Amino acid sequence: MNNLNNLLHAASYSAQKHTGQTRKDERGEPYINHPLEVANLIANIGGVNDIDVLMAAILHDTVEDCGVTRDEIALLFGETVAGYVMEVTDDKSLEKAERKRLQIEHAPHLSSGAKIVKLADKISNITDITNSPPADWSIERRREYVDWGSAVVAGLRGVNEALENHFDSLVARARTKLE
């Protein structure tokens, strides 16, 4: 298969795995919109055309949220993609606070491809938290999320200037909106 076929296969696979899942926002947006947005940010803001990074972006939540295994991703999409996905996958057996702490701790040690996926993921999540948060999230909780996301991104810096600049602008807008 060529790169476009591989990318579409990853998108179709991710859509099937995320079937029935919705985001936590008030609109209940279909979950698949999130990984597609992450890939779009990487390609169209970050200027990245590495097919493995783009496929990893589309698949980045399938292990964590859909019960997909690393081996399945490796078999279908290759070892590089599986590696990136696993680098950005949280261990759901840990408490939420520990998972968040580990994201900050591990961020500087990720591969470049995984850093790009993680950076675009934070952009997407902070955009959602700012513009269409879950109904039960207070302003304070949203501020805390932006601060935590900024701490994660601090460890990702140096990987993609365009995405980093986009993140910085987004955080500035978010902080103004959440005052």
N, C-alpha and C positions, 0 to 999 in steps of 0.2 A: 504494500500500500504506500501511496505517496503521503507527504506531510498533511495535505488538506484532508485526505481520507482519514488519516490517523486522528486529526483534530476533531473531525465530525464524529468519528467513532467514540472518542472520549466524551464528547458532549452528549451523545445519545446514551451512552452507558451511565453517565452521571445523572442524566434526567430520569432514566429508568430507576436507578437506585434511590433517588430523592423523591420518587412519586409519592404524593400524599403529604409530604412535609411542607410546612410553611414557615416563614420567618416569624419572629416574635413581635413584629410591628403591628400597629393598629389595623392595617389593611389586610394582614394575613397573606402577604405576597408569597407566591410559590417559591420554595427554597431554591430551586435551580437558578433563579435569577441571580442569586449571590455568586456562585462560582463562575457563572458566565460574565458577571460584572468584573470580577477579579481578573479574569483572562483579558477582558476588554481594556481594563486599566493598564495592564502590563503591555499589551500590544499598542494601544493608541495614545497613551500618555507616556509610558516608559519607553516606547520605541523598540521593544524586545520582540524579535521574531524567532526565537529559539523554540522549536516545536515541543521539546520536552518540558520546558518551563510552562508553556501555554497549556499543555495537556495536564501537567501537575496542578495548575491553577484550577482547571475545570474539575479535577478529581480530588482536590485537597481536603474535602470534608467527608469523602465516602468511607474511609476507614473509621473515623471518629463517630460518624453519625448514622452509618448505614450497614455496619457489620461486614464490610468488604475487607478482605485480607490483603496484606502486602504481597503475598504470592499471586493472588488474582491480578493485581495491578501489574506486577512484573510480567506475568504470562501474557497479558493482553496489550500492555503498553511499554514494556521494557524496564530494565533494572534502573535506569537513570530516573525515569518518571516515578517509579516506586520509591526510590530513595528520597526524592524531593518530598513526596507526599508524606512519607514516614517522618521526615525531619520536622514537618509542620503539624503533625498529629499529636494532640494531647492524650495523655494516659487518663482515660475517664475513670479508672479505678481510684484515682487520687481525689482528695477534696478540692473543691473549686479554687480556694485561696492558694493551695499548693501548686495547682496547674498554672495559675496566673503568675506566681512567683517564678516558676520554672521557665515560663516563656521569656521573662525578662533575663533570667540567668543564661538561657541557651541562645538567645538571639545573636550575640556576637560570634558564636561558634558554628552557625549554620553555613552551608555551602552558599555560593552566590545565587544559584537558582532558587534555593529554598528561601533565601532572604528576600528575593524579589516577590515570590508568592506571598510570604508573610507580610511584607510591606503593603502590597495591594489589598490583601485581606483586611488589614487594619484600616486602610482608606475606606473600603466598602463599609466596614462595621461602624466606623465613626460617622460616616455620612448618614447611615441609617439611624444611629443613636441621636444624631443632631436633628434630622429632618422628619423622621417617622419612628419615634421610640416605642418600645412596648408601653402599653397603657399604664402599667403599674410602676414604671420607672420615674422616680422623682428627679428633679433638676440636680440634686446633689449626687445621686447615683450616676446620672449621665456625666456630670463633671468628673467624677472619680474614674469612670470608664475612659474618658478622653485623657486624663492624666496617666492612667495605666497604659493605654495604647501608646502614648508618647514615650513612656519608659521602655516599652518593647522596641519601638522604632529607633530609639537612641542606639541600641545595639545592632541595628541593621544598616546604619549610615555608611555611605561610601559605595553602595552597590548600584544605585541608579539615581542620578541627580534629578532627573525630571520627576520621577515618582516622589522623591524626597521633598522637592519644592512643592509639589501638589499636596502632599501630606501637610507640610507646614502651613500652607494657605488654608487648607481645610480646618486645621486645628485652631488657627487664629479666628476664623469665622465661627467655629463651634463655641469657642470660649466667649466670644462676644454675644452670641445668641443665648448662651446658658448663664449669663450674668444676672 
